[in-house]
Every structure is written in C-alpha cells, then in structure tokens.
Amino acid sequence: MTDIATTRPIEADHRAAGRRRGTSGLRRLRNVLCLDDFEAPARRFLPRPIFGYVSGGVETNSARDGNRAAFAEWQFLPRVLVNTRARHQRTTVMGRTYDLPFGFPPMGSTSLAAYRGDSVLAEVAAELNTIMIQSGASLTPMERVRAIGPTAWFQAYLPGEREIIVPLVERAQRAGFDTLVLTVDVQVIANRENNVRSGYGSPLRPTPRLVWDCAVRPRWSFGVFARTVLRHGMPHLENIGFPRMPVMGFSERPGMARDGLSWEHLELMRRMWKGKLVLKGVLSPRDVRIARESGVDGILVSNHGGRQLDYAVSPLRMLPAAVAEAGDMTVMLDGGIRRGTDVLKALALGAKFVFIGRPFLYAAAIAGPAGVRHGASLLKDEISRDMAMLGIDSLDQMNRELLVPARP
C-alpha cells in the first residue's frame, strides 16, 4: 500500500500494527493445524469479490485443481534405521543459502486482502531467511518492499515494448533487487469468469453490491481498507509500468498488450540486468532449453496457479522434463503445494525450491505477520517430521529413489 500520507517510519508503523492485531490474530490461529485450514477463516474475513479473486482459477478451474491432484500421483519409499537427528532444511538457490526450501510467490493486490500484505510477506520472509517475490501488480512501491525485505525478489509483467521494459528494469535495479523475475504466461487477460460472478474488477467499482459485500465483512472493511486509506491514502498499482492507478474507482485500467513479448525482449533484459534473471510460467521443455541458451539463471515451472490457461498441464508433471533440459539453471516450482510431503515430492523430482501462494495470503489476511509465521512453522515442522520418516537429514538427499508412482 502507499505510504504517502504519513511520515512515520515504515518499519515502526508495521510493527505497531502487528502488536495491536497480535492477540486477536493468535486467537484465530488456534484451530489452524495445516495450510488448508487458513482458507475457511479467510473466506469469513474477506469480502466476496476479494476472496473470489484470490481463490479462483480460470474457466472450469481444471488447471487449478489439477495442480493439487498431481501430487497424489507419487508415493514415498522410506528408508529406516537412519540417524536423522542432525536434519536441517537449508537449501542453496542461485548461490545464496536459505533456511527453508519454500517461499512466497508473487501475488497481485496482496495488500488488498491483507493490511500492508506485501510488507508483511517481505518482512517475515527476511526474518525466516527465505524468498518473497513481490508482484508487479502489487500495491506497494518496490523500493519500500526491498527496504523491508532484503531477501525479496521483484517480478515484472511487461509488454513487448522497449520504452516500458527499460525504465522498469532500471528502476528495479536502483531499488537494490538482486533477482528479477519475468512472468511469461500472461500474454492476454485470462477468462476468469469467477471474478465476474463474485463482483471483482480492476479497478473495483463502488457499486451498491460492493458496498454490501464490504459491509458484511466489517473486520476487513475497518481493519484493512479503511485503515489503509486513512493512514496511507487510496492504494494504487505501483509497479506495473504505466502511471499509478487506484484500486477503486470508475476509470478504466490502461491496457497493456503482452502478446508481443518475445525472446528478443528477454535478451534485452539479460543485457541490462546485472543480477539473477528468472523466468516464471515455463512449462514446455523446449522453452526451458531456449531459456538456458539465452543466459537465464533460473526458471519457475508454473501455470500461474491455474489462473491463465484452463487445462494447462500441472507444473509437477512437467518438472522432470524441465530439469532434464535445464543444465546449470536453477529449477523452481509453484502450484498446488499444501503439505510438507508436497514440498519433498517436488524436491525429489528435481526442484531446488518451491513457492506457496494462496494459503500464506490467507494467513496474512486473518492474522498479519503472526499468521504467516504460524503457517511457515506448520510447514517447516511437517517437512522435518517427513524427513525423519524418510530417512534423510538434508534436502540434497531427497531424490527420485524415494518416490514410486502411485497405481491408478
């Protein structure tokens, strides 16, 4: 969210808000025993349009649901009588060591669902020494997120237009980001019928129905939206590459045709960007090979959480083929991960790191930093228990030999 209307230090404001929410937030977490448990309280907390935007996929939701179903296609073959008391979850991604094998992916309008949501995720990621990727469709200026979260990466949505690409890449570099993520699977706006049915739009139009949807969710209306507007002004899209646009109003969002984005624009970015460059939204092994030949440092195998092309193949199913073509590139994955067993299956199939979106956004919405920490702790504990029962003490030992295909 924007912070123009206040001169208070960002970090102090964020910590004070966290303390005020702490007690009530912790009460909401008592019955949250796994990542899936965040969804029901988030549904009760968020207005219908915003929950629909976060939870939905595209068209029939086949791609979204397929992401989750793919994990059931693999079972474990554990080893026994192995001393695993020294087990740890440290992992190295493109030369930097993190304490966890999972992080928070880019999510648009995070700060519309959770008060200062971008800052919450960046702060907790830095605290846990893991990765948060700020979305180009976020509501907080990238400079602010980078100051709060030194482990944050920045993700860009870019058209095939040099005059937009160059300034945004230069701005991210000035902000101090060491890793730039280019999302490549948003060539056109997806047919998200669920957004229309739930009343979500960009911008949100202040219709009688929206007013009612917000009125029946007073904790969100006062705790997120009203607090944001009073303290920081109306939130705007801040990092998309065109002039700032408020998230609520009657003006049309400027169009940005991304169907002209091509490999030549990636090569321009590679020449400009001094840090690590990652492609997000890659599924085809042929594209993995071209990315490697183009000097990309890492790929994020993803179908955008099932939010772009319906019936797009699950990232987990394409992971082994992507790894086979990746060479020295780092391969990461998102889509459908909810359990420690899911994390370990992805690592066994060749991913070095995974990202988990919706549950951590729900956690930030209902309980702020405490919710995100709680979710991360639950997942970390699951992974630790699973490692012990599999007979491994480091994630490097999690390999294909510990998996067998599930029978139909």
JOVENUR-V868847 format. One line per field, one symbol per residue. ss: DSSP state (H for helix, E for strand, - for the rest). burial: I if it has 9 or more other ideal C-beta (glycine too) atoms within 8 Angstrom, else O. A space follows every 50 residues. Layout:
ss = ???
burial = ???
This chain:
ss = ---------HHHHHHHHHHHHHHHHHHH------HHHHHHHHHHH--HHH HHHHH------HHHHHHHHHHHHEEE--------------EEE--EEE-- -EEE-----HHHH---HHHHHHHHHHHH---EEE-------HHHHHHH-- -EEEEE-----HHHHHHHHHHHHHH---EEEEE---------HHHHHH-- ---E---HHHHHHHH--HHHHHHHHHHHHHHH---EE-------EE-E-- ------------HHHHHHHHHH---EEEEEEE--HHHHHHHHH----EEE E--HHH--------HHHHHHHHHHHH---EEEEE-----HHHHHHHHH-- --EEE--HHHHHHHHHHHHHHHHHHHHHHHHHHHHHHHHH----HHH--H HHEEE---
burial = IIIOOOOOOIOOIIOOIIOOIIOOIIOIIOOIOIIOIIIOIIIOIIIIII IIIIOIIIIOIIIIIIIIIIIOIIOIOOIOOOOIOOIOIIIIIIOOOIOI IIIIIIIOIIIIIIIIIIIIIIIIIIOIOIIIIIIIIIIIOIOIIIOIIO IIIIIIIIIIOOOIIIIIIIIIIOIOIOIIIIIIIIOOOIOIOIIOOIII OOIIIOOOOIIOIIOOIOOIIIIIIIIIIOIIOOIIIIIIIOOOIIIOOO OOOOOIOIOOIOOOIIIIIIOIIOIIIIIIIIIOIOIIIIIIOIOIIIII IIIIIIIIIIOIOIIIOIIOIIIOIIOOIIIIIIIIIIIIIIIIIIIIII IIIIIIIIIIIIIIIIIIIIIIIIIIOIIIIIIIIIIIOIIIIOIOOIOO OIIOOOOO
